[in-house]
Amino acid sequence: MLTTVSHIHEHLGETVELKGWCYNFRSSGKIFFLQLRDGTGRVQVVYSKAELPSGQWDLLDALRLESSVVVTGVVKTEPRAPSGFELAGLSVQVVHLAHEGYPIGKKEHGPEFLLDNRHLWLRAESQWAVQRVRDRIITSTYEWFHENGFIKFDTPILTPTSCEGTTELFEMEYFSEEDKGGQRSAEDGKGRLGKGEPGEDAASAGGKAYLAQSGQLYLEAGIMSLGRAFDFGPVFRAEKSKTRRHLTEFWMMDAEAAFVEHEGNMAIQEALICRIVEDVLKHCAYELKVLERDLEPLKKVQAPFVHLTHEEATKKLRELGSDIGERADLGADDETLLTQHYDRPIFIEKYPAEVKAFYMKRDPDDDTRVLNNDLLAPEGYGEIIGGSQREDDYETLLKRIRDHGLDPEPFDWYLDLRRYGSVPHSGFGYGLERIVAWTCGLHHVRETIPFPRLVNRIHP
């Protein structure tokens, strides 16, 4: 019976077949211990030379690390095994005999070596565990949003401008005016999207384009149709940061909701993060054990979270030894200080307007501050979410765009959202890799994504 390692507990005493890879083995000359992984888990298969045909033993004896195999055996209980089970081996079939000299051995390897061999290092149990936790976080995000009335809404990766200026964007050449004039419809090849015809986007069809750093502005258009919406996809930032919290390509979830104001926005963030952590603890217990993650800090992630205004946070930081200014944005060191002081996530809200984006609505009680928040994860991990109430008044938003030195013309479509049926609305975005790093207890975000892209790395 063909099954997987994750389901062998259902077949105690039965003969099963497993397909996977040999990640380790040892032999006493009479007993052969084959360590098998199949993507769902790991199990030991024990073969006795006396009970096997000589040809089968020779196959086992010739195995190399990472050879792919098909094994059959009888499922037995084994209290010492992580899963509580092992197989009494009956046969082995070699699908592919791996080359000699598998690059990743049992010795310690440096991070650069492991990044150079990332395509193979992903097979390690620790990396397997991280990717499964990552998948659980994504799944929980989708589930929570769908349970709470949010619709998945796909935003573009190629954009004509950015939501906060273009200084940290990857720039590329888009089609020229000549190219645009000769563009043909993929539907009929008759050029129905020719110059001056419906479907033409004159503002973005020529000149420069940028890889998106957020889907927020487009998502705001989506909620005027759907009410509540979220997107989830890769984003790109050309920021030349080499910290443990930064990647040049990463995955971001953005969410927006109509008729939701500042306090309601934070309540949504709090509920989502509580759900994610709860689900990781429930569904990824083995993965967290593999990663040697201390579970107690995660168990403390329950509502209500800590709330500090920016003014309160800077005062607390100076008490803790920071030299942060009263109107300054929080740096990574400041976030680390705060999150080591509290054992729950921390909302820092109402930042000075001069350090935040043009689209954030001003605090009606203090026009020098905005109705925004950063959510910081405890244990020194820092910011995992940034959010705000959005400015919903047309004239005010236009003024903010100009005040930030931005050209209003590329934002004309965005201003339309304030011309036709504007409503109070709020949103936020989370960085998936930062949440994975925090929940897994990882030091660097490069471990959280299959193939990390860094300032100094785009290989493999």
N, C-alpha and C positions, 0 to 999 in steps of 0.2 A: 504494500500500500504506500503510494507516494504521499508524503506529508512534509511538514517543515519543523524546524527545531522548536518553534514557538507552540506547536501543537502536539508534540510527542507525549505530553502528559495525558492526552486523551486515548493513548494506545498502549497502556501498560500491559506487558506480557505479549504484545503482538509484534509481528515482523513488519518493519517499515523500511521505506526507501527514502534517502535524503540526497539532495544534490547541492554541492557547495564547493568550498575551497579548503585545502589543508593548510591551516595557519601554524601548526606546530605538530611535532611527533617525537616519540622516543621509543626505543626498543631494548628489551633485555636479551634478545636472541630467541626467546620463547614466547614473549608477550609483546604485542605492538600496540602502543597507545597513539591513536590518531585524533588530533584536535580539529574539529570541523566547524566551520561557520557557513551559514547560508543566507545571511542578510537579516533573518528574523531573530537569530540568536546563535549560541555556541554550545557544542556538546562534545563529549569524549566518546570515541568508538574504540572498544577494546577487542583485539583479535588474539586468538590463541593459535600458535603455529601448528600444534598437534591436531587442531580441528579444521585446518584449511588445506586445500590442495596446494601443492608446491608452487604452482604457477601464480596463485593468489598471493602467497607470501612474498614471492619475488617482486610482484607489483608493488606491494607495500614497502619492501626494502629499497626500491628504486625511487620512491617518492621524493620530491623536492618541495621546499616551502612555496606555497601559493599555487601548487598544482590543483587543477579542478577535477573533482571526482564525483562518482555516484556510489554511495555505500548502502548496504542493507544490513539490518541487525535487529535484534530483539530488544525492545524497550524494557529497561530495568530501573528500579529505584537505586539511587546512590546519594545518601545524605550529604556526602562531602562535596558533591558537585553544586555549582551555583543554582542550577535549575532543579536539583534534586533527582535528576535522571541521567542515565548514560545508555549506550547501546552495546550489547554483546554482538560483535561484528560477525557477519556470515560471509560477506563478499565485498569486493571493491572493484570499481571500474574506473580507469583513468580516462577522463575526457581530454585533458591536455597536461602533458608533463612540462612543468615550468622550467625555464632556463635555470642554469646554475647561478649562484651568486645573487640571490635576492638582495637588493641594495639596503633594505632596512633590517638591521639585525637587533639582537637583544641589548647591545651596548647602548650607551647614551649617545644621542645625536643632537647637534646644535639646531637652533630654530631655522637658520638659513638652509641647512641641509634638508630638513624636513619640508620647508617651503619649496625647495627645488624639486623635491620628490613628492609633492603634494598629491599627485595622482595615485600614488601608492600608499602614502601615509593615511589617506582616507579610510583604508581598510583596517587600521588599528582600532581596537575596541573603544578607546577613549573618543576617537573621532566619530565612530559609529554612534556612540551614545550622544554626542553633541548634536549630530544631525537629526537624530530622533527627537530630541528635546525641541530643536528648532521646528520640526514638523508639527509637534504638539502645540507649540505657541501659535503657529499659523492657523492650525485647525481650530483652536479655541477662539482665536480672534474672529474668524468667519462665523463660528457658531454663535458667539455672543452678539455680534452685530445683527445677524439674521433674526435672532430671538428678540431683538430690541428695535426692530423696524428700520434697520439700515439696509440699503441696496448697494450691491457692488457696482461701481461706476468706473470705467476705465478712462484714464487721462493720458494725454500724449507724452511721449518721451522726447520728441523733437519740438522745440518751442522757439518762437521768435524773440522772446525776452525772458526774464526771470521774475520771480515774485519779490526779489530783494536786491535787484541790480545784477550785473553780469560779471563782476570781478572774480567770482569763484566758479565760473561755469566753463565747461569744455565747449569751445567754439568750433564750428565747422562751416564750410562753404555749402550753401544751399543752391538750388537751381537759379541760373541767371534768367534775366528777362527773355533772352532768346530761347533758352530751354523751355521756359514756361509757355511761350507762344506756340511751340511745337508739341506740347504735351498731348498725348492721346489717351482716351479713356481705356482702361483695362477691360471694360465691359464689351466694347464693340469695335475698338480700334479706329473709330471715325473722328476722333478729336473733339468729342462733345464737351470737354472741359477747356476748350480753346479760349483765347483772350476775350474778355468781356462777357463770357457766358456763365450761367449759374454754376456754382461750385468753385469758382475762382477765388483764391485768397491772395489778393494783391499785396497785403501787408507782409505776408510770410513766404511768398513763392519765390522771392529773389533775395540775393545777398546772404547775410549771416543767419545761421541757426545755432541753437544751443541744446546740449543734452540737459534734460530737466533735472532740477534739484528738488522739486516738490510738485505734486499735482494739485496743490491747494486752490489756486485761482480757478482752475477749470472745474474743480469739485464744487466750488461755490455756485457755478452755473448749474451744476447737476441738482443741487438741493432745491433750486427754484422750480424744478420739475418733480423731483422725487421726495422732497421733504427732508429725508435723512439719507446720506450716502457715504461710502468709503471707497478708497482705492488701495491697491497693494501692488507694488512693483519696484523695479530697480530705479535708483536715482544716482546722480553723479555730481561730485563736487571737486573742483580743481584746487581746493584749499591745500596748501603745501604743509600740512600738519603731519608730524611723524609720532604722534602720541599713541598710547595703547587704546584710545577710544575712537580713532579715525581710520576710515577707509575712503578711497576715491570712488568706489562703486559699492553701493550697499542697498538694502531693501527697506523701503519706508511704507508705513501705512498712514494714510491721511484720512481723517473723518470730518465731516461737516454736518451741521444740523440747523434747520430753519427754526425760528422761534425759540431758540435756546440761548440763554445769556450766560454771563461769566460763571456764576455759581453752578448752574446746571451743567456747564461744560466740564468743570472739575469733577462733578459727581459722576459723569459718564466715564471719565478717565479712571477714576478710583474703582468703579465697579468692574471695568474691563481688566485692569491689572490684578484685582483680587481674583477674578475668574481664571486668568491665565496661570497665576501661581498655584491656585487650588488644583487646576487640571494637571499641571506638571507634577505636583506632589502625588496626585492620584494615579496618573497613567505612566509616569516615568520613574518609578521608585528604583527599578534595577539600574536604569541609565545613570541616575544620580549617585547610586552606590558605586558604579564603575568609576565615576568622576571624583569619588571621595568627597562629595558635596556635604557640608554641614547643613542639615535640614532645619535646625532650630531657627535660624534667621528667616527662612522662608515661611515657616509656620506662623511667624509674627506679622506677616503681611496681611493685615485685616483692617477693615474700615473701623473708625475714621483714621485717615492719614494725618500727619502733622501739617499744620498750615502756618506759614510765616509770610508776612509781607516782605518785600525787598528791603524796606527800611529796618524791619526787625531782624532780617537775616544778616544784613551788613553789621548791625550792632552786635549780634551774637558772634559773627566771625571775628570782629576785632577783639572780643573777649577771649576768643580761642587762639589769638595770635596773628591773625591776618592783617595786612595793611591795606585792605580794600577801601576804596573811596566811597563816600555816601551815594554817589550817582553812577557808580561803575557797574558794569555787567560782571557777573560771577565768572571767575576762571575755573579751570579744572581743579586746581589746588584748593580753591574755596569750596567747591562742591564736595571734594573728598573730605575736607575738615567737617563740614556739616553732616555728611552722611555717616561719618564715623561716630558722631555725637548722638544721633537718634537711631533707634532700632526699627523704625518703620519708614516707608517712603515719605518724602517731604514735598509739599507744594510750596514753591516760592512764587508769590504773586505781586502784581502791581509794580512792575519795573519802571524806571525812568523812561520816558518816551524817547529820549535822544539815543538810547542804545537798542531800540527795538524797531521793527519794520513799520512801514507807512500804513499798512492796512489794519493795524490794531486800534481798537476804539479807546478813546481816552476815558479815564476814570472820572465820572461826574463830580466826585468829591475832591478831586485834585487833578487839574488839567495837565499837570506836568508828568503824570503817570498814566500807564495804559492798563486795560483790563486783560492782563495776560497771566500765564503761569508757566513755569518749568516744573516738571515732576522729577525729583531726584531719587534714585534707588539707594537703599542703605548699603552698609559695608564698604563705603568708599567708591561705589560705582558711578555715582553722579547722574547727570541728566539722561533720562530715557524718553521723555515726552516734552514737547513744546506746544503750547496752545494759546488761544486768545479768543475774545469776542472780536468780531470784525466790524470795522466802521461801515455803517449802513446808510449814511447820509451822502448824497451825491456831491454837494458843494464841498463838504468837509474832506471827503476822500480825494477829490481833485486837488484841493489845497495841499494835502499831505503828500501826494505824488510829487507836486512841484517843490515842496519844501525839502524833499529828499533828493532833489536834483535829477529827477527822472523825467523823461519825455512822456507826456500824457498820451500821445498818439497811439503807441502800441497797446496801451491799456484802455482804449476807447470801448472795446467790447466788454471789458471788466466793469467799466463805469456804467454801461447799459444795465447791468444788474441792479444798479441803484436808481436808474431812470424809470424802470418798469417793474413796479411791484416789490420794492425793497422791503425787507423785514429784518428785525434783529436776528442775528445768527452767529454761531461760534463754531470753532473746530480745533483740531489738534493733529499732531503727527507723532508717531513713535518710530524710533530706529530699531529694527528687528535685531540686528547684531548686538546692540547694547543690551537688549532684554535677554538675549540668549547668553551673553557673557555673564550677566548678573545671576540668572537662575542656575546656570551651570557652575558658577564660581570660578570662571576663567579670568586670567589676568589681562589678556589681550584679545581684541575683537577679531584679529586675524584667524583665531581658532574657530570662529563661529560660522564662517561661510565657506562653502566647499573650495572655491578658488579665490583667495583674497587679492584685491587690487590695491596696492599701496603706492605712495609717491615713488618709491624705488623698486617696484615690482609689478610686472604684468605677465610673468611666466611662472608656471605653464598656463 
